[in-house]
C-alpha cells in the first residue's frame, strides 16, 4: 500500500513540476509501477529466488 501511495505522489510531483495533467501522470505512474512489480515478482518466482 505504501508503494502505491509513493507512486501516486511521485506522479503528482512530476506532473506539478512539468505543468502536465496530474491525473494522467498519477495513473500512468501507478499502472507502470504495478506492472513492473508484477513482472519482477514473476521472474523471481520462475527462477526460484
Backbone as CSV, one residue per row, in Angstrom:
resi,resn,N_x,N_y,N_z,CA_x,CA_y,CA_z,C_x,C_y,C_z
1,UNK,0.821,-1.195,0.000,0.000,0.000,0.000,0.864,1.259,0.000
2,UNK,1.927,1.221,0.784,2.824,2.375,0.849,3.477,2.629,-0.506
3,UNK,3.781,1.567,-1.222,4.409,1.714,-2.538,3.457,2.406,-3.510
4,UNK,2.182,2.044,-3.484,1.207,2.672,-4.375,1.030,4.152,-4.045
5,UNK,1.037,4.474,-2.771,0.949,5.886,-2.364,2.184,6.635,-2.843
6,UNK,3.348,6.018,-2.717,4.583,6.645,-3.182,4.573,6.844,-4.697
7,UNK,4.051,5.875,-5.426,3.949,6.008,-6.880,3.007,7.151,-7.257
8,UNK,1.888,7.249,-6.540,0.937,8.330,-6.812,1.572,9.683,-6.507
9,UNK,2.272,9.765,-5.409,2.925,11.017,-5.025,4.006,11.401,-6.033
10,UNK,4.762,10.431,-6.484,5.792,10.695,-7.485,5.176,11.188,-8.791
11,UNK,4.068,10.576,-9.199,3.368,11.013,-10.403,2.840,12.429,-10.262
12,UNK,2.280,12.730,-9.085,1.749,14.075,-8.844,2.857,15.123,-8.899
13,UNK,3.955,14.845,-8.224,5.064,15.812,-8.169,5.659,16.034,-9.555
14,UNK,5.833,14.944,-10.319,6.396,15.101,-11.660,5.461,15.902,-12.560
15,UNK,4.151,15.688,-12.435,3.189,16.453,-13.236,3.166,17.913,-12.803
16,UNK,3.254,18.128,-11.513,3.263,19.501,-10.992,4.486,20.264,-11.500
17,UNK,5.647,19.635,-11.409,6.876,20.288,-11.855,6.908,20.484,-13.369
18,UNK,6.309,19.545,-14.101,6.304,19.637,-15.555,5.086,20.344,-16.112
19,UNK,4.232,20.830,-15.227,2.995,21.528,-15.604,2.157,20.693,-16.573
20,UNK,2.001,19.418,-16.242,1.229,18.479,-17.061,-0.038,18.090,-16.300
21,UNK,-0.984,17.446,-16.981,-2.195,16.964,-16.296,-1.830,15.977,-15.192
22,UNK,-2.278,16.261,-13.986,-1.878,15.467,-12.825,-2.493,14.071,-12.811
23,UNK,-3.765,13.974,-13.152,-4.430,12.677,-13.095,-3.764,11.667,-14.028
24,UNK,-3.466,12.080,-15.251,-2.822,11.177,-16.209,-1.468,10.691,-15.692
25,UNK,-0.691,11.595,-15.123,0.634,11.227,-14.619,0.534,10.265,-13.441
26,UNK,-0.431,10.504,-12.560,-0.599,9.633,-11.394,-1.008,8.234,-11.833
27,UNK,-2.009,8.153,-12.706,-2.484,6.842,-13.167,-1.381,6.104,-13.922
28,UNK,-0.705,6.795,-14.826,0.375,6.167,-15.598,1.472,5.647,-14.671
29,UNK,1.867,6.451,-13.706,2.935,6.046,-12.793,2.521,4.836,-11.959
30,UNK,1.275,4.820,-11.495,0.811,3.704,-10.675,0.680,2.424,-11.507
31,UNK,0.144,2.525,-12.721,-0.031,1.336,-13.566,1.319,0.751,-13.961
32,UNK,2.233,1.602,-14.411,3.553,1.112,-14.810,4.294,0.539,-13.604
33,UNK,4.176,1.175,-12.459,4.821,0.660,-11.250,4.280,-0.699,-10.842
34,UNK,2.942,-0.860,-10.906,2.344,-2.147,-10.552,2.750,-3.235,-11.550
35,UNK,2.779,-2.895,-12.844,3.220,-3.872,-13.843,4.682,-4.264,-13.625
36,UNK,5.502,-3.299,-13.271,6.908,-3.578,-13.000,7.058,-4.520,-11.815
37,UNK,6.282,-4.272,-10.761,6.331,-5.155,-9.591,5.866,-6.559,-9.946
38,UNK,4.827,-6.663,-10.774,4.305,-7.964,-11.178,5.331,-8.736,-11.996
39,UNK,5.975,-8.077,-12.944,6.996,-8.736,-13.769,8.167,-9.180,-12.896
40,UNK,8.618,-8.313,-11.998,9.738,-8.647,-11.113,9.403,-9.853,-10.240
41,UNK,8.194,-9.874,-9.680,7.764,-10.985,-8.852,7.696,-12.277,-9.669
42,UNK,7.149,-12.172,-10.880,7.002,-13.355,-11.735,8.355,-13.940,-12.118
43,UNK,9.277,-13.101,-12.499,10.612,-13.572,-12.869,11.302,-14.197,-11.648
44,UNK,11.176,-13.565,-10.508,11.768,-14.123,-9.287,11.184,-15.476,-8.947
45,UNK,9.887,-15.625,-9.132,9.231,-16.903,-8.865,9.699,-17.974,-9.858
46,UNK,9.833,-17.607,-11.111,10.255,-18.557,-12.138,11.672,-19.076,-11.917
47,UNK,12.566,-18.214,-11.476,13.947,-18.645,-11.286,14.207,-19.152,-9.871
48,UNK,13.196,-19.104,-9.036,13.304,-19.692,-7.708,13.971,-18.831,-6.663
49,UNK,13.912,-17.533,-6.834,14.527,-16.634,-5.832,13.475,-16.201,-4.848
